[in-house]
Amino acid sequence: MGEYTYDQAVLEMGPPDKEAKLGDGRRVCEWRTSKGGISGMGTGSSLYMGPYGNYPQAFTASRMPDSYLRLTFSPENKLIDFKKVRR
């Protein structure tokens, strides 16, 4: 903290996916580090063909969030905060 700069971050990770400049001169940037997806078998139902007959079996899908690295830089473009974010 305090030594890593905005320029170093862009050189290492490319341009941020999101960026905002705050009124006090701080810069908040986010880089996506992993893409979420769908987990599960889908939404709906099917039949389980068991030895004693057929039974309804429900499947659900859930959305896994994307992961981001949020870096906050001072007005002098030095790192002052970082956080991992999922959404």
C-alpha positions in Angstrom: 0.0 0.0 0.0 1.2 3.5 -0.8 3.9 2.2 -3.2 1.7 0.5 -5.9 0.4 3.0 -8.5 -2.5 3.2 -10.9 -0.1 3.1 -13.8 1.4 -0.2 -12.5 -2.0 -1.7 -12.1 -2.9 -0.8 -15.7 0.4 -2.2 -17.0 -0.2 -5.5 -15.1 -4.0 -6.0 -15.5 -5.0 -3.7 -18.5 -7.5 -1.0 -18.3 -10.1 -1.4 -15.5 -13.6 -2.7 -16.3 -15.1 0.1 -14.2 -13.6 3.4 -13.0 -14.9 6.4 -11.0 -13.2 9.5 -9.9 -14.5 10.9 -6.5 -14.8 14.5 -5.6 -11.8 14.4 -3.3 -9.6 13.2 -6.1 -9.6 9.5 -5.2 -9.9 7.0 -8.1 -11.9 3.7 -7.6 -11.2 1.1 -10.2 -12.5 -2.5 -10.7 -11.0 -5.3 -12.6 -12.9 -8.6 -13.2 -10.8 -11.5 -12.0 -13.2 -14.3 -12.8 -16.4 -14.7 -14.6 -19.3 -16.3 -12.8 -21.7 -18.7 -14.5 -24.6 -21.1 -14.0 -24.3 -23.9 -11.5 -26.7 -26.8 -11.5 -28.7 -28.8 -14.0 -31.2 -26.1 -15.1 -34.6 -25.3 -13.9 -37.4 -27.8 -14.5 -38.2 -31.3 -13.5 -37.7 -34.8 -14.8 -38.4 -38.3 -13.7 -36.0 -40.5 -11.7 -36.5 -44.1 -13.0 -36.0 -46.0 -9.7 -36.3 -49.7 -9.0 -39.7 -49.1 -7.4 -41.2 -46.7 -9.9 -40.7 -43.2 -11.3 -40.3 -40.2 -9.0 -40.3 -36.5 -9.9 -36.9 -35.0 -9.5 -36.4 -31.2 -9.6 -33.3 -29.5 -10.7 -32.5 -25.9 -10.0 -29.9 -23.5 -11.5 -28.1 -20.8 -9.5 -26.1 -17.9 -10.8 -22.5 -17.7 -9.5 -21.4 -14.1 -9.3 -18.4 -12.5 -11.1 -15.4 -11.7 -9.0 -13.7 -8.3 -9.1 -10.7 -6.6 -7.6 -11.5 -3.1 -6.4 -8.5 -0.8 -6.0 -8.7 2.7 -4.6 -6.0 5.2 -5.5 -5.1 8.5 -3.8 -5.1 11.8 -5.8 -1.4 11.1 -6.3 -2.4 7.7 -7.9 -0.9 5.6 -5.1 -2.9 2.6 -3.8 -4.7 3.3 -0.5 -7.3 0.5 -0.4 -8.2 -2.8 -2.0 -11.1 -5.2 -1.7 -12.4 -8.4 -3.4 -16.0 -8.0 -4.6 -18.5 -10.5 -6.0 -21.6 -9.5 -7.9 
